[in-house]
Amino acid sequence: MSNPLKYRFLEIELISYKEVLGKAADTVLDEDVSKYPIFVAHQEEVQVEFRL
């Protein structure tokens, strides 16, 4: 798969996080944590188990 296509798939996958990441960035700026909020995304399959 070519790099431009990989980036397009990543962009599509991250669309659902756009609003929450925007709010997180605003909080980082408002609380003077940083003037340059940067977020790093990593994709890995994780097995989640729930014990009831």
C-alpha positions as CSV (number, residue, x, y, z in Angstrom):
1,M,0.0,0.0,0.0
2,S,1.4,3.4,-0.9
3,N,2.1,6.0,1.7
4,P,-0.5,8.5,0.5
5,L,-3.1,5.7,0.7
6,K,-2.0,4.8,4.2
7,Y,-2.3,8.4,5.3
8,R,-5.8,8.6,3.8
9,F,-6.9,5.5,5.7
10,L,-5.4,6.9,8.9
11,E,-7.3,10.2,8.3
12,I,-10.6,8.4,7.8
13,E,-10.0,6.3,11.0
14,L,-9.2,9.5,13.1
15,I,-12.2,11.5,11.9
16,S,-14.3,10.2,14.8
17,Y,-11.7,11.6,17.3
18,K,-11.5,15.1,15.8
19,E,-14.0,16.7,18.2
20,V,-12.6,15.2,21.3
21,L,-9.0,15.9,20.3
22,G,-10.0,19.5,19.5
23,K,-11.4,19.8,23.0
24,A,-8.3,18.3,24.5
25,A,-6.1,20.7,22.6
26,D,-8.2,23.6,23.8
27,T,-7.8,22.4,27.4
28,V,-4.0,22.1,27.0
29,L,-3.9,25.7,25.7
30,D,-6.4,27.1,28.2
31,E,-4.6,25.5,31.2
32,D,-1.2,26.8,29.9
33,V,0.2,23.3,29.7
34,S,1.7,24.0,26.3
35,K,1.4,26.5,23.5
36,Y,1.8,23.6,21.0
37,P,-0.5,20.6,21.8
38,I,0.7,17.5,20.0
39,F,-1.1,14.2,20.0
40,V,0.5,10.9,18.9
41,A,-1.7,8.0,17.6
42,H,-0.6,4.4,17.6
43,Q,-2.6,1.5,16.2
44,E,-2.2,-1.9,17.8
45,E,-4.6,-4.7,18.4
46,V,-5.4,-5.0,22.1
47,Q,-7.3,-7.9,23.8
48,V,-9.6,-6.6,26.4
49,E,-11.2,-8.9,28.9
50,F,-14.0,-8.1,31.2
51,R,-14.6,-10.0,34.4
52,L,-18.0,-9.9,35.9
